[in-house]
Amino acid sequence: MKHRFRGTGPAPDLDYRTGDFVYNERRGYLYMNEAGHWLPMVATPDPSDRGPAGADGRPGRDGVDGRSIVGPVGPRGRDGAKGDKGDKGDKGDRGFRGYEGGSGMIIKREESAATFTGIADSVIEIGHALYVPSDGHIDLSLATGFPESHTIGIATTSGGVGSEIKYLTSGPVTNPNWDLEPGMAYFVDHDIPGGITATAPNVIGAHVVLVGIALTRTTLSVQIAYLLVIGS
């Protein structure tokens, strides 16, 4: 049952009912209970993230140009709780230990040197390119045609006609009189018997025969290869 109380509260000329709200400068917002007492308003706890709206003001009553009683502003809702920090991921499994390497074998590669001996049909000097004529001896190669272009090796000793000459069919040979270009390929010369040149023959009918690759100014790695014949 609601009661009406007149002449009490902040405005003595107004009637108040149970549940009315007023604002007092010293005490803040008050409301009237059923016993007619003004009590401080206490905000109702609200677990949501937004406070309740303020109460609507009541219009004046009994023909009096009363003031609408403005309800209090609802208290601010609580801030949402911060999320918990995520757990750390599990550590990955430790990788398997690699196998220990075995003792390495030291391999020293030496270029094979195949040396032969032949009877000279011409005066031969160290570094000359040689071929085998029909008599089975050795003579000076030329890139002009068969059989002179069929180079078998490079002389490693010098001698006159009929002397025994040693020659190398593969591997390194050194001639202190050479002035080679390291890294360049050398071919049987087309004009100088027994000669070698870094310029491959390029005339009609010439036979292009690789002799080897220069390692230093005076050393050639003998790698004989018959390449082609220059056509017309």
C-alpha positions in Angstrom: 0.0 0.0 0.0 1.4 3.4 -1.0 1.2 6.4 1.3 1.2 10.1 0.5 3.1 12.5 2.7 2.7 16.2 2.4 4.9 18.8 3.9 7.9 16.7 4.2 11.1 16.3 2.2 12.8 18.7 -0.1 9.6 20.4 -1.4 7.0 21.0 1.4 4.4 22.1 -1.1 4.3 18.8 -2.9 2.9 15.4 -2.1 5.3 12.5 -2.2 4.6 8.8 -2.6 6.4 5.8 -1.7 9.2 5.2 -4.3 9.6 8.9 -5.3 13.1 10.1 -5.9 14.6 13.5 -5.1 18.0 15.1 -5.2 19.5 16.6 -2.1 22.7 18.7 -2.5 24.1 17.4 0.8 22.9 13.8 0.7 22.6 13.1 -3.0 19.8 11.1 -4.5 17.1 10.0 -2.0 14.0 7.9 -2.3 10.9 7.6 0.0 10.2 4.3 1.6 6.8 3.0 2.7 7.3 4.5 6.2 7.7 8.0 4.7 11.4 8.2 5.3 13.9 9.6 2.8 16.7 7.1 2.3 19.9 7.3 0.3 19.7 5.6 -3.1 22.1 2.7 -3.5 22.9 1.3 -6.9 21.9 -2.3 -7.4 24.9 -4.4 -8.4 24.7 -5.3 -12.1 27.0 -8.0 -13.4 26.5 -6.8 -17.0 28.9 -4.4 -18.8 26.4 -1.5 -18.7 24.8 0.3 -15.8 21.0 0.6 -15.4 19.2 3.6 -16.9 18.2 6.4 -14.5 14.6 6.4 -13.2 12.1 8.5 -15.1 11.0 11.7 -13.4 7.4 11.9 -12.2 5.1 14.7 -13.4 3.8 17.3 -10.9 0.5 16.4 -9.3 -2.6 18.1 -7.9 -2.6 20.9 -10.5 0.6 22.3 -9.2 3.2 23.3 -11.7 5.5 20.9 -10.1 8.9 19.9 -11.4 9.4 16.5 -12.9 11.5 14.5 -10.6 14.5 13.4 -12.5 15.7 10.0 -11.7 19.4 9.4 -11.0 21.9 8.4 -13.6 22.6 4.7 -13.4 26.1 3.7 -12.2 28.7 2.9 -14.7 28.9 -0.8 -15.5 32.0 -2.7 -14.6 34.7 -3.1 -17.1 34.9 -6.4 -18.6 37.6 -8.7 -17.1 40.8 -9.1 -19.1 41.2 -12.4 -20.8 43.7 -14.8 -19.2 47.1 -15.1 -20.9 47.2 -18.1 -23.2 49.4 -21.0 -22.1 52.8 -21.4 -23.8 53.0 -24.0 -26.5 54.8 -27.2 -25.7 58.4 -27.3 -26.7 59.2 -29.3 -29.8 60.9 -32.6 -29.4 64.6 -32.5 -29.6 66.0 -33.6 -32.9 68.0 -36.8 -33.3 71.7 -36.4 -32.9 73.5 -36.7 -36.2 75.8 -39.6 -36.8 79.5 -38.8 -36.3 81.4 -38.7 -39.5 84.0 -41.4 -40.0 87.6 -40.7 -40.6 88.0 -39.1 -44.0 90.3 -40.8 -46.5 92.9 -38.4 -48.0 93.0 -39.1 -51.7 95.7 -37.6 -53.8 94.9 -37.6 -57.4 97.8 -37.5 -59.7 97.4 -37.1 -63.4 98.7 -40.2 -65.1 101.7 -39.8 -67.3 102.0 -42.4 -70.1 105.5 -42.3 -71.5 106.7 -44.2 -74.6 109.8 -44.4 -76.7 110.1 -44.2 -80.6 112.7 -43.8 -83.3 112.9 -40.3 -84.8 112.5 -39.8 -88.5 113.2 -36.1 -88.1 115.1 -33.8 -85.7 112.8 -33.7 -82.7 112.8 -31.3 -79.7 111.0 -31.3 -76.4 107.5 -30.1 -76.8 107.0 -31.2 -80.4 103.7 -32.8 -81.4 104.4 -36.3 -82.8 102.6 -38.8 -85.1 103.4 -42.3 -86.3 104.3 -42.7 -90.0 104.0 -45.9 -92.0 107.4 -47.2 -90.9 106.3 -47.2 -87.2 108.7 -44.6 -86.2 107.8 -41.1 -84.9 107.7 -37.8 -86.8 106.5 -34.2 -86.5 102.7 -33.6 -86.7 101.0 -31.2 -88.9 97.3 -30.2 -89.1 97.3 -30.5 -93.0 95.9 -34.0 -93.4 96.3 -37.7 -92.8 98.4 -39.2 -91.3 100.4 -36.2 -90.1 97.4 -35.0 -88.1 97.0 -38.3 -86.2 98.9 -36.9 -83.2 99.9 -39.5 -80.5 101.9 -37.4 -78.0 104.3 -34.7 -77.1 108.1 -35.2 -77.0 109.8 -35.1 -73.6 113.3 -35.5 -74.9 115.2 -34.2 -77.9 117.3 -36.0 -80.6 118.3 -36.3 -84.3 117.1 -38.7 -87.0 117.4 -42.3 -85.8 117.6 -41.4 -82.1 115.3 -42.8 -79.4 112.8 -40.1 -78.4 110.6 -40.3 -75.3 107.1 -38.9 -75.7 104.0 -38.5 -73.4 100.5 -39.5 -74.6 98.7 -38.0 -71.6 99.6 -36.0 -68.5 101.7 -32.9 -67.8 104.7 -32.1 -69.9 107.1 -29.2 -69.3 109.1 -27.2 -71.8 111.1 -24.3 -70.4 111.1 -22.7 -73.9 107.3 -22.5 -74.0 105.3 -19.3 -73.3 101.8 -20.7 -73.0 98.7 -18.9 -71.8 97.4 -20.8 -68.7 93.9 -22.1 -69.2 94.0 -21.9 -73.0 93.5 -24.9 -75.3 96.3 -25.8 -77.7 96.1 -27.4 -81.1 98.4 -29.0 -83.7 99.8 -26.2 -85.8 98.9 -26.1 -89.5 102.2 -24.5 -90.7 105.0 -25.4 -88.3 105.8 -29.2 -88.2 105.5 -30.4 -84.6 104.3 -27.0 -83.4 101.3 -26.3 -81.2 99.1 -23.1 -81.3 96.3 -21.6 -79.2 94.6 -20.6 -82.5 92.8 -23.6 -84.0 93.4 -24.0 -87.8 90.7 -22.4 -89.9 91.6 -23.1 -93.5 89.9 -25.5 -95.9 91.1 -29.0 -95.4 92.8 -28.4 -92.1 92.4 -31.0 -89.4 91.6 -29.6 -85.9 93.3 -31.7 -83.3 93.4 -30.7 -79.6 96.7 -31.3 -77.9 96.0 -30.2 -74.4 95.3 -27.4 -71.9 98.0 -25.1 -70.6 98.5 -25.3 -66.8 101.3 -22.8 -66.6 103.5 -20.8 -69.0 105.7 -23.8 -69.4 103.5 -26.8 -68.6 100.8 -28.4 -70.8 98.3 -31.0 -69.6 98.3 -33.4 -72.6 94.8 -34.4 -73.6 94.8 -35.4 -77.3 91.5 -35.4 -79.1 90.8 -35.4 -82.9 88.0 -32.8 -83.4 87.1 -32.1 -87.1 88.2 -31.3 -90.6 87.5 -27.8 -92.0 85.3 -28.3 -95.1 84.8 -26.1 -98.2 
